[in-house]
Amino acid sequence: MENLFRLVDQEQDLFQRKWTLVNGPVIVGAGPSGLATAACLREQGVPFVVLERAECIASLWQKRTYDRLKLHLPKQFCQLPKLPFPEEFPEYPTKRQFIEYLESYAKHFDINPKFNECVQSARYDETSGFWRVKTTVVSNSNSNMSTEFEYICRWLVVATGENAERVVPDIDGLADFGGQVIHACDYKSGENFKGQNVLVVGCGNSGMEVSLDLCNHNASPSMVVRSSVHVLPREVFGRSTFELAVLMLKWLPLWLVDKLLLVLAWLVLGNIEKYGLKRPLMGPLQLKNKQGKTPVLDIGALDKIRSGGINVVPGIKRFSRAQVELLNGQVLDIDSVVLATGYRSNVPSWLQESEFFSKNGFPKAPFPHAWKGNAGLYAVGFTRRGLSGASSDAMRIAQDIGKVWKQETKQQKRRTIACHRRCISQF
């Protein structure tokens, strides 16, 4: 019996439970999407709480990106609502500059997330009409001390984004490889790979840029291209390709813009299929809209492929000790592997809801209707349209919540005044 009481006391010490009622929405995620929503709510005068599992804002940018990263699109398409980039920033800001911008953005709008709070579950309580969001936070001073919080709120904004968790494919023999295997989110620089034969699995923007960085640091990268890929020049005749596409879409149908982009790509880049980069049958913009596959914007990798600095290889059959066998039967000796295999949403792991979000962690409704669900549920940053799409979502969400908030605030004031007048009349 004494041991039982001691065990209960220990559990109470190690795991404390608290709850709080939030007078406004709870925003899950303090990345660009969450910050944009919070800023727009601040402008509407609506209070909020931002929950972030990491100890900093924009943890994806701060902790899971390589050093040479720059924004692939011009800054005017990447700035968040209500506050543009500083004028002195270049057209394509660096990783450090973008983080500085986000930090100044949070400070400007007085956004103070609750860090180190990992959401374990969120469900809508139909009886009370409120969302119940449970989090766990581990004390920094005592790693054995964890506290469970429960936030009760009327509105829930999911801002964890499209890239919350890394995707690590199950490849035959990879466990027996013996060399270093990392995901692209853990890759920082090619400095540590100098002189190595490195297999880069994946040919998206990350795979291309990691391969380029390895090549620039005197490594020998082989890039696995398992399927077709659209490669477009980042600029055409001194103008951003993305900017040209946006302008053309104002006047032309999407299928025609796709054809014009491919003509421009051929004029600038030439025939890339002879280097093992086969283009999909679907156009780049249509493919992005339907499947979420972003075209690669070339920033120098294609020149390295042409010169032989980056070796393009087909899909993988299996790994063995210090080697990889490809689908064409070729065997390569390799020292390290970088998995540029992308990311996925983690929403299904914590959100107990199936009406609005699908099993892949994205809203079921297509753009532009993917920002609002039922019972006060919202999603920001799941449009597959980058930071401009997240900004658009954030403004819609803030306006929608703000409209209800202002109406109810006015009604509350009227009730308070009426009650005050009744009290005076009694005396």
N, C-alpha and C positions, 0 to 999 in steps of 0.2 A: 504493500500500500504506500509506504514511504517513497519507494522508487517511482510509483505512478504519479504522486504529487510532484515529485522532482521533475519528471518528464513533462508534465503539464506546465510547470513554471518555466522550463527551458523553452518550450514551444511558444509560450506567450512572450518571452523575451526576444526570441529570434524572429517571430512573425507577428507584427502588429497590424491591426485592421483599422482603417479610418475611412470616413466618407465625407463628401462635401457637395452641396447643391450649387450648381453653376448658374449664375444669373445671365445666361446667354449661351452661345454655342461652344462646344468643345471641338478644337481642331487637332486632329491626329497627324503630326508630322511638321517639323520646322525647317523643311527645305524651301526652295523658291515658291512652290505652290502654297504651302501653309503660310509663309510670310506675306505673300500677295493677298491672300484671303483676310488675314489679320489686319493688314493695312487698310483694306477697303472697308472692313467692319469698323475700324477706328474712325474712318472718315464719316461713317453713318452714325457714330455715337453709340454703337452696340458693344457691350463688354464681351469678353471671350477668354478662354483658357487654351493655350497651345501646349500639347504634350509631345515630348521628343525623347526617344529611347537613348540617343547618344548624349554626350556632354557638351555638344556645340550645335549651332545651326548649320544647315547644309552639309551634313556629315558625309554624304556621297561625294561632294566636291572636295571637302577638306581631307578625307581619309581614304577614298577609294578611286582616286584618279592619278594619272601619271603626271610627271613634272612638266613635260613639254606641252600639255594640253592648252589649247586656246578654244574660244567659242568658234564653231564652224560657220555660224551665220553672223552677219553684221549686227553691231550692238543695238541698233534701233529695233531689231526684231526679237531681242532677248531681254530688254529692260522690263521691269515690273511696273504695275500701275502706280501713278501719282508721283513717281520720282525717276527721272531719266538718269542714264549713266553720266558721269562727269565729262565735260567737253574735251578734256585733255586725254581721255582714254582713247586708244587706237580703235580702228574700225572693228578689229577682232581682238577683244580683250583677252589677256592671259588668265590662267587659272587663279593666280594670286589676286589679280585685279578684280575678277568676278567675285571672289570671296570677300574682298574689301568692300565692294559695292553692296553685297548682301548684308554684311555686318553694319554698314552705315544705314542701310535701309531699315533694319530692325531697330537701330537706335533712334532714327528719325521718327518712326511711328510708335516708339515706346513699346516695342514687342518684347516681352520677357518670358520665353518659354519655360516650362517646368522640365528641366533636363533630367536624364537618367531615369525616366519613367517609361517603362515598356508596357504597352497596352497588351493585356492578356486576353481580354474579351470585351465585346460591346454588343449589347442586345437591347431591343426595344421592349419595354414593359407596357403592354396594352392596357393593363389595369390602371396604371397611373398616368399613362400618356407621356412617359419620359424615357430617355435612353440611359442605360446603366453601363458605364465604362469602367472596367477594372484594370488597374495598373499595378505593377510591382516595381519598387525602387530599392536598390541596395545602397546602404549607407556608405559613403566614401571613407569615413573614419573606421568603420567596422564592416569588413566584407561578409561577415557571418550574420549581419543584422539586415533583414529585409522587411519592408513595410508594404502592405497591400492597401492601395487607395481605391475608393470607388467614387467616380464622378457621376452625378445625376444631372442630366441636362435635357433641354427641350430639342435642341438641334445638334446634330453630329456631322462634322465635315471631315471626310476622308481625304487626307492630303499626303498619304504615304508614297504615292507616285508609282510609275510604271517600272522603276528599277530598284525596288526595295531589297531584293535578294539575288545573289549571284546564281547563275545556272551552271551546274557542273555535270556534263554528260557522263554516262556510264560507258566507257570505252574498253573493249576487251584487252586485258593485259596491262592496263595502266598501273595497277598496283604493283606489278612486277618490274616496272621500268627502272626504278632505282635512282634516277636523277631527280633534279628539282622540278616540281610541278606546281605552278601557281596560277591563280585566276588573274585576269587582267586588272581586276580591282585592287590587287596587291602589287601590281607592277608599278614601279616609280621611274626607273631610268635604265637604259641599256648599259650603264657604267659597270654593273656587276656581271654582265654577260660577255664582256670583251673577249674575243677569240673563241667563243663557243658556237657550236651548231645548235640553233634554237628552232624548235618547231612551234609555230604560232597557229593555233587551231581556231579558225574563224577569219572571215574576210570582210567584216563590216568596217565602220569607221574606226573602231578600236583596234581591230586586227591589222588594218592597213597602217595606222599610225604607230602602233607598237612595232610592227615590222620595219617601218621607216626609221624609228628611233634606234632599234637594234643595229640596223645597217650603219647608221651614223656613228655608232659607238664601236665599230669594227667587229661586230658579231656577224654570223652568217645565218640569217633567218630563212626558213622555208615556211611559206604560208599555205595552210590547207584551205582549198576552195571546194567545198562539198556540193554547192549548188550555184545557180546563176546569180549574178549581182549587177546592179546598175552602178556604174562609175561615172560621175559628172565632174566637170571642172568646177572648182570653187568660184572662179570668176570667168566671165566671157567678155573679152574686149574691155577689160577694166571695170566691168560691172558685176556685182554679185549674181550668181546663177539663180539663187533663191529669190532675190529681189526681182529679177526679170520674170521668173515664174509667177510671182504674186501680181505683177503688173499685167502680164498676159491673161491671167485668169479673170481679170476684171472685164475683159472684152471677148475672150475666146472660150470655147468649151474645153473641158479638161483633156479629152482625147487628142485635140489638136495641139494643145500646149505640150503634152507628152511627146508628140511627134516632132515639134519644133525643138524641144530640149534635146532629143536624141540626135537631130541634125546638127545642132550646135556642138554637142559632145563629140560627134564624129569629126567635125571641122577642127576642133581644138585638140582632141586626144588621139584621133585616128581610130583605126580598127584595133580594139583591145582583145578581141576574141582569139587572135593568134598568140596571145600571151597566157591563155588558159582562163580568161575572164569572160565567160559566156553571159550575154544579157538575157534577162527574163522576157517572155513573150508579152507580158503585161507592162505597160508604161510605168515610169518611175513614180509619178504622182498617184496614179490609180493603184499601184501596188502598195504605196504608203497608206492610202486611205482604206484599202480593203484588208490588208494583212499586217499593217504596222511596220513593214520593212523599209527602213530609211535608206535612200540611195547614198552611196559613198561619195563624199566631196573630196576630190583629190587635192592634196597639198604637197605632193612630191613623191609619193610612193610609186606612182606609175613609171616615173623616170628610172627609179631603182629597179623596177621589174624589167624594164626594157634593157637596162645595162647588165642585168644578171645579178645585181646586188641582193635582190629579193627573189627567191626561187618559189614559183607557184606550183603546188602539187595537188593531186586529187585527194579524195577522201581516204580515211584511215581504215585499214582492215583490223590490225591488232598491234599492240605494243609488246616488246620483249625487253630483255636486259640491254639498256643503252641503245635500243633500236626501235624503229617503227616500220611496219610493213604497210604499204599503201594498196589501194584497191586495184591499181594497175600492175601489182606484183613487185614494184620497186621497193627496195629496202634502204632506209637512211640511217646512218649513225648520228645520233643526237645526244646532246649533253643536258638540255633543259627543255621544258614544255611550258608555254604560256597559253592558257585557255581563254581566248577572246570569244567566249560562247554566250555572252549576253546576260541579261537580267530578267527578273519576273516580278510581278506584283505579289505582295504577301497578305493581301486583304482576306482571302479565304481562311487563313490561319487564326484570325482573331475576330472578324466581324460575323456575328451569328445572324445572317440575313441572306435570302436567296431570291428575292423579288427583283432587286435593282442590279446587284452584282452577279456575274456569272462565275463558273467554277475556275476560270483562268484569272480571276481577280480584276476584271475590267467590267465597266457598266455594260449591260445588255443593249441599251438603247444606242443607236448610232449618233455620231456628231450631227447637229449641234444640240442634241437632247440628252446628252450623257452626264449632265451636271446636277440634275435634281431627281431624287427618288421620292418615296412616300414617307410620311411620319417624321418629317424634319431631317431626312438623310440627304447629304450632298456629297458630290465627288469633284475634286479639282485636280487637274494635271493628268487626266487619263484620256485625253483626246487624241493622242499620238501626233500632236501638232506642236510639240516643243513648248518653250516658255511663252510664246505668244498665245497658244491655246490655253495654257494655265492661267494667264492673266485675264483672258476673256471669261473663263469659268469663275475666277475669283470675283470679278466685278458683278457678274450675274447673281452669284450666291449672296454677296453682301447686300445688293439691292433687294433681293427677295426677302432675306431675313430682316433687313432694315425697315422695309415697308410694314411688316407685321409688328415689329418692335415699336415703331413710332406710333402706330395706331393704338396699340395697347397701353403705351406710356401716356398718351393723351386721355384715354378712357380712365386710367388710374388717377390722373390729376383731377379730372372732372368729378370722380367719385369722392376724392379726398376733399375737394372744395365744397361739394354738396354736403358731405358729412360735417364739415366745419361750420357751415351755415346753419344746419339743423341744431348743432350744439349751441350756437350763439342764440338762436331763436328760443330755445328752451329757457334761457336765463333772461 
